[in-house]
């Protein structure tokens, strides 16, 4: 599979939804009642470095790696990370190509 999307910005890439899978994996919460309550009280955070390493390990195309590398340094709750990634995706008009994250 090619590492870059070629085509228009309205044709879905084979990597559509790949960033969502990474976000889901980074914020996976256990099944125990205690873990769920703890995540609700204090939402888990990940570092920018964690996101970049997960994206590189997933062998994402260069377009998506560029989006991830645009993240400013810091810690991210799931909501904050999704806002940052979706902002960059929308700015590049790649929402229909790669999808957004939630």
C-alpha beads as a LAMMPS data file, in Angstrom:
LAMMPS data file: protein, C-alpha beads

102 atoms
101 bonds

1 atom types
1 bond types

-500.0 500.0 xlo xhi
-500.0 500.0 ylo yhi
-500.0 500.0 zlo zhi

Masses

1 110.0

Atoms # bond

1 1 1 0.000 0.000 0.000
2 1 1 1.411 3.444 -0.840
3 1 1 2.543 5.594 2.034
4 1 1 0.879 8.762 0.707
5 1 1 -2.619 9.482 -0.495
6 1 1 -2.823 10.526 -4.100
7 1 1 -6.030 11.873 -5.485
8 1 1 -8.506 14.536 -4.587
9 1 1 -9.434 15.664 -1.110
10 1 1 -12.826 13.967 -1.353
11 1 1 -11.636 10.432 -2.121
12 1 1 -11.207 8.244 0.952
13 1 1 -7.729 7.039 1.660
14 1 1 -7.030 3.420 2.627
15 1 1 -5.906 5.030 5.908
16 1 1 -9.342 6.525 6.625
17 1 1 -9.923 6.169 10.394
18 1 1 -6.305 5.299 11.207
19 1 1 -5.908 8.247 13.589
20 1 1 -9.084 7.198 15.417
21 1 1 -7.547 3.785 16.071
22 1 1 -4.464 5.431 17.568
23 1 1 -6.529 7.723 19.799
24 1 1 -8.596 4.745 20.988
25 1 1 -5.450 2.763 21.799
26 1 1 -3.821 5.648 23.686
27 1 1 -6.850 6.198 25.922
28 1 1 -7.922 2.608 26.450
29 1 1 -9.457 2.202 29.903
30 1 1 -9.628 -1.136 31.676
31 1 1 -12.863 -2.973 32.343
32 1 1 -12.805 -2.826 36.125
33 1 1 -15.230 -0.547 37.916
34 1 1 -12.387 1.216 39.736
35 1 1 -10.524 2.025 36.511
36 1 1 -13.649 3.409 34.879
37 1 1 -14.463 5.610 37.885
38 1 1 -10.864 6.833 38.098
39 1 1 -10.931 7.782 34.401
40 1 1 -14.170 9.708 34.928
41 1 1 -12.850 11.590 37.961
42 1 1 -9.489 12.452 36.430
43 1 1 -9.339 11.877 32.685
44 1 1 -6.116 10.196 31.574
45 1 1 -3.503 12.272 29.778
46 1 1 -0.894 11.340 27.212
47 1 1 2.201 13.259 26.192
48 1 1 2.789 14.570 22.687
49 1 1 5.713 12.163 22.449
50 1 1 3.369 9.220 23.137
51 1 1 1.126 10.296 20.263
52 1 1 4.033 10.774 17.845
53 1 1 5.556 7.398 18.723
54 1 1 2.205 5.632 18.355
55 1 1 1.677 7.240 14.942
56 1 1 5.153 6.273 13.773
57 1 1 4.746 2.719 15.074
58 1 1 1.448 2.411 13.178
59 1 1 3.287 3.266 9.940
60 1 1 0.894 6.061 9.054
61 1 1 1.287 7.897 5.748
62 1 1 3.353 11.079 5.682
63 1 1 0.225 13.269 5.557
64 1 1 -1.041 11.908 8.877
65 1 1 2.401 11.990 10.478
66 1 1 2.569 15.660 9.534
67 1 1 -0.760 16.235 11.313
68 1 1 0.477 14.468 14.460
69 1 1 3.775 16.353 14.450
70 1 1 1.879 19.656 14.420
71 1 1 0.796 18.999 18.019
72 1 1 2.323 21.499 20.428
73 1 1 4.339 20.015 23.305
74 1 1 2.343 19.126 26.376
75 1 1 -0.038 16.660 27.957
76 1 1 -3.386 15.905 26.343
77 1 1 -6.685 14.638 27.609
78 1 1 -8.650 12.814 24.936
79 1 1 -10.869 15.851 24.315
80 1 1 -7.947 18.236 23.950
81 1 1 -6.067 15.864 21.644
82 1 1 -9.115 15.395 19.422
83 1 1 -9.647 19.158 19.156
84 1 1 -6.005 19.687 18.170
85 1 1 -5.948 16.866 15.611
86 1 1 -9.321 17.775 14.109
87 1 1 -8.250 21.397 13.791
88 1 1 -5.173 20.394 11.799
89 1 1 -7.158 17.900 9.697
90 1 1 -9.760 20.558 8.870
91 1 1 -7.056 23.110 8.097
92 1 1 -5.635 20.767 5.483
93 1 1 -9.129 19.851 4.170
94 1 1 -8.425 16.169 4.829
95 1 1 -11.545 15.308 6.824
96 1 1 -13.110 13.330 3.988
97 1 1 -9.790 11.741 3.062
98 1 1 -8.591 10.525 6.472
99 1 1 -11.553 11.121 8.785
100 1 1 -11.694 13.009 12.055
101 1 1 -11.249 11.750 15.605
102 1 1 -13.542 11.664 18.630

Bonds

1 1 1 2
2 1 2 3
3 1 3 4
4 1 4 5
5 1 5 6
6 1 6 7
7 1 7 8
8 1 8 9
9 1 9 10
10 1 10 11
11 1 11 12
12 1 12 13
13 1 13 14
14 1 14 15
15 1 15 16
16 1 16 17
17 1 17 18
18 1 18 19
19 1 19 20
20 1 20 21
21 1 21 22
22 1 22 23
23 1 23 24
24 1 24 25
25 1 25 26
26 1 26 27
27 1 27 28
28 1 28 29
29 1 29 30
30 1 30 31
31 1 31 32
32 1 32 33
33 1 33 34
34 1 34 35
35 1 35 36
36 1 36 37
37 1 37 38
38 1 38 39
39 1 39 40
40 1 40 41
41 1 41 42
42 1 42 43
43 1 43 44
44 1 44 45
45 1 45 46
46 1 46 47
47 1 47 48
48 1 48 49
49 1 49 50
50 1 50 51
51 1 51 52
52 1 52 53
53 1 53 54
54 1 54 55
55 1 55 56
56 1 56 57
57 1 57 58
58 1 58 59
59 1 59 60
60 1 60 61
61 1 61 62
62 1 62 63
63 1 63 64
64 1 64 65
65 1 65 66
66 1 66 67
67 1 67 68
68 1 68 69
69 1 69 70
70 1 70 71
71 1 71 72
72 1 72 73
73 1 73 74
74 1 74 75
75 1 75 76
76 1 76 77
77 1 77 78
78 1 78 79
79 1 79 80
80 1 80 81
81 1 81 82
82 1 82 83
83 1 83 84
84 1 84 85
85 1 85 86
86 1 86 87
87 1 87 88
88 1 88 89
89 1 89 90
90 1 90 91
91 1 91 92
92 1 92 93
93 1 93 94
94 1 94 95
95 1 95 96
96 1 96 97
97 1 97 98
98 1 98 99
99 1 99 100
100 1 100 101
101 1 101 102
